[in-house]
Amino acid sequence: MSISRATNVIAFPARKRAWLVRILYREPTYELNSGPRREPYCWTYRITAETEDRAIAQALEEFRLMERHSSVGWVRVITGTEVSPAPPQPVPDRDR
């Protein structure tokens, strides 16, 4: 939190919230050998961020990290992203 003396306005940091970011992608090299797919592959990430744009950026970063650690040699081409607010996660029962 910061206070501006000139305007007496209190600025609170943006609240983080949970997002589901779905990354749609193709594997053209693999599809050359196995045949084209009707639908792209997809990978969904649950991301905590202030905005949709930051959630997408973080999910893309995690996707690229996963891609670098993958044992396959073909290229993944991102064809789109979808983002939506994530549903709340259930609270664990502490009495068990």
ChimeraX attribute file (.defattr): number of C-alpha atoms within 10 A of each C-alpha:
attribute: neighborCount
match mode: 1-to-1
recipient: residues
	/A:1	7
	/A:2	9
	/A:3	11
	/A:4	9
	/A:5	8
	/A:6	6
	/A:7	7
	/A:8	8
	/A:9	10
	/A:10	11
	/A:11	10
	/A:12	9
	/A:13	9
	/A:14	10
	/A:15	9
	/A:16	12
	/A:17	14
	/A:18	19
	/A:19	23
	/A:20	20
	/A:21	24
	/A:22	19
	/A:23	21
	/A:24	18
	/A:25	18
	/A:26	19
	/A:27	16
	/A:28	16
	/A:29	14
	/A:30	15
	/A:31	12
	/A:32	9
	/A:33	8
	/A:34	9
	/A:35	10
	/A:36	14
	/A:37	11
	/A:38	6
	/A:39	9
	/A:40	15
	/A:41	15
	/A:42	14
	/A:43	12
	/A:44	15
	/A:45	19
	/A:46	17
	/A:47	23
	/A:48	19
	/A:49	18
	/A:50	15
	/A:51	15
	/A:52	20
	/A:53	11
	/A:54	14
	/A:55	24
	/A:56	22
	/A:57	15
	/A:58	17
	/A:59	24
	/A:60	18
	/A:61	12
	/A:62	14
	/A:63	18
	/A:64	13
	/A:65	11
	/A:66	11
	/A:67	15
	/A:68	11
	/A:69	9
	/A:70	10
	/A:71	8
	/A:72	9
	/A:73	10
	/A:74	13
	/A:75	13
	/A:76	17
	/A:77	13
	/A:78	16
	/A:79	12
	/A:80	12
	/A:81	16
	/A:82	12
	/A:83	18
	/A:84	13
	/A:85	14
	/A:86	15
	/A:87	10
	/A:88	7
	/A:89	7
	/A:90	6
	/A:91	6
	/A:92	7
	/A:93	6
	/A:94	5
	/A:95	4
	/A:96	4
